Amino acid sequence: MSGNTDCYQPAEKDYKITRQCLEVFLKYKHPVAIITKNALILRDLDILKALAKDNLISVNISITSLCEKTRRILEPRTATSKKRLETVKILSENGIPVNVMLAPIIPSINSHEILPLAKAVSEVGALNIAHTIVRLNGAIGEIFTDWIRKTLPDRAEKVLHQIENCHGGSLNNSRYGTRMHGEGNIAKQINDIVKLAKLKYFKNKAMPHLNTTLYKEFKDGQLSLFK
């Protein structure tokens, strides 16, 4: 859940669509993975715990920085870095496996925080980390360029050039196999640091595989869920 839009955005407080979806997953013993950057997920801890009993849930919490100033610049109107760490801790203490997404990593903005972030999330119970290097496809490139020149004018050009270095001279990279982790010297440095972080802080940890054996079979398949 939430490949493009956070399922725990503020509107979820009122509409509770995500909670209703989780109730369906629990009813039919269907495995589900969630991606979010908001602490509102804790509202549904009761359902998440029930799913976890049968290994039907994994949660991916996005944490881009330990610095609140950076977090407010990059992700306004989202849970604070401290609150996200607390969320990882509470979920982990309740037997819900958590993977932390260090995403996106932006050269010269949060790339220096990879090791401290990995250490912090491991200490509160995360079982793994994953990362992506920022890529600015389509209109996003223009929006980001305008934003960074207004928000961080002292390092805007440096950041833009380093992003280009990660994607073959372009802000845009849609090529399968390289788009997520980039290429070139700067990308290699970032990817190597992530490998080191995993070795240092997650050596004896691993996310469990979701249980796909309990999903109830229906004569009409998944279409029966809509009846």
N, C-alpha and C positions, 0 to 999 in steps of 0.2 A: 504494500500500500504506500502511495506517495512517491511515485517515480518522478513526478514533475511538480506537484503542488502538495505542500505539507497537509496531511490529514488532520493535524491538530492546530490549524490556524485559528485565530480568534473566533470565527463564525461557528466553529465546532462547539463552543460553549453553549450556544443556543440551539443549534440544529441536531446535534448528537448523531450525525450520520455515521461517523466512524464507530461510535459505540454500537450502533445497530448492526453495522457490518460485522463487528467482532462477535456479537451475539449469534449471528448466522454461522460464522466460522466455528464457534464453539458447539452449536447445535449439531452441525454435520461433521464434527471432528476433522475439519479441513485445516491444514497447516497454513500459516500466514507469517510474513515478515513485514515489519513496519519501519519506515524511515521518517524521522521527525527531528526537529530542533526545539521543540516546545515541551515544557514540563506538564502541560495539560494531559499528557498520556497517563500520568499518575491517577487521574480521576477514574480510569478504567482498570485500576490495579486488580480489582476483584475478578474481572474476566480474564485478564492476562495471566493471573495465577492459576485459574482453572485450565486455561490452554496449556500452560507450562507443565501441568501434571502429566500430560500425555505427550510432552515434547512437540507441541504444535505451534510454538511462537518463538520468534527471534526479533529483537529490537535493534535498530541502527540509529544511534543518536549522533547528530552532526554537531561537532564542536570545532570551531575554526580558530579560536584564540583563548588564551587565559587572561588576556588584557581587556578590561572592560571598555577602554577607550577604543581599541581596535574593533571589538565586538559591536559597539554602537555605530561605528562608521560602516562596517560591512553588513550588519544584520540588525537594523533598527526594528523595534516592535517584536523582538523575539526574546525568549528567556535568557537571563544573564548567564555568563559562563559559570558562575558559582552554582546557579540553580540547575544548570545542565549536569554538572558534576554530581550534585545531590540526587538528581533523577537517576543517573547511572547507578549510584550507590543503592538507592532504594529498590530499584528494579533487580539488581544483582542479589541483594539480601533476600529478596523474595523468590529466588530461584529462576528468574527470567534472564536468559542469556542476552548479553548486550555486546554489540560490536560498535565501536566509535568510528564515525566517518570524519577524517581530517580532510574536509573538502569544502571549498576548493583550497588548495595550497597556492598562494599568490606570491611569486618571487618578490622579495624585499618588502613584503607587508606582513605575512605570517610564516614565511618559510623558515625563519630562525626559531620558531616555536615547536618544531616537530618533536624533538626529544623531550622537552618539558611537558608537552601535551600528552605524549605517550606514557610518561611516568605517572602523571596525575591521574589519567583515566584507568591505568592498570591498578593503581593503589585503591581506587574506589570500586573495583570489581569487574571492569570490562575484560572480556575474554579475548578480544582481538581489535586491531585497528585496520582501516583501509583508507586509501587516499586517492584523490584525483588532482591533477594540475589544472589550473583554470584555463578554460578555452572560451573564446568569445565569438560565437558563431552568429552570422547574420547581423541584424540590427543591434544585438547585444554589444558588439564591438564598438559601435558609435556611441551607444549609451554609456558604456564603461569609460571610454576615452574622455567623454565630456565630463563624467562624474569625477574621475580621478584628477583631472586638470583643475577642477574647481575645489575638490576636497583636500587633495594632497599635492599642491602645485610644486612643492620643493622636490618631489621624487617621481612625479608623474611620468616623465619621459623615460627615466631609468626603469620603472616598472613595466611600461609598455614595451620597451626594447627587450627586456628579459623574458616577457611572455612570448614575444615574437621568436626569441632564440629557442624557446621550448617547442615551437611549432613550425619549424622550417622557414622562418622569416615572416610568418603571418600570425595575426591574432586568432585566426580561424583554423580549426583543424577538425574535420569530420571523418578522417580516415580510420576505419576499424583497425584496432590493434595498436594504434599510436595515440589516438585522440584523448584517452584518459590520462596517460602517464607521460606523454610528450616524447621528445627526442632532443639530442644535443647535450652540450656540457652541463648547462644549468639543470635541465630535467634529470640527467644522470645523477647529479649531486643530490637532488631532492629524493629521487628514488632510492639511492644508496643509503641516505639517512633514515628513510622509512624502514628499510631492511634492517639496519642497525638497531633501530628502536624496537622492532619486533623481536629481534634476537635478545636484546637486553632486558626487555620488560614483559615479553609474552612467550618466553621460551617453553614453558610448561603449561601453556593455556591454549585452548582451541574452542571455537564455536561448534556446538553439536549440530549434526544434520537434523533437519526437521523430519518428523515422523509422517510418512506418506501412506501408512498402511491402514489407517483407521477410517479414512473417508468413506462414508456410507454410499453404497452403490444404489442407483435408481434405474428403473426400467427405461426411463427417458433421458438418462444422463443428467448433466448439469442444467438442462432446460427445465427440469422439474423444480428447481429452486425458485423459479419465477411463477409458479402456480399458486 
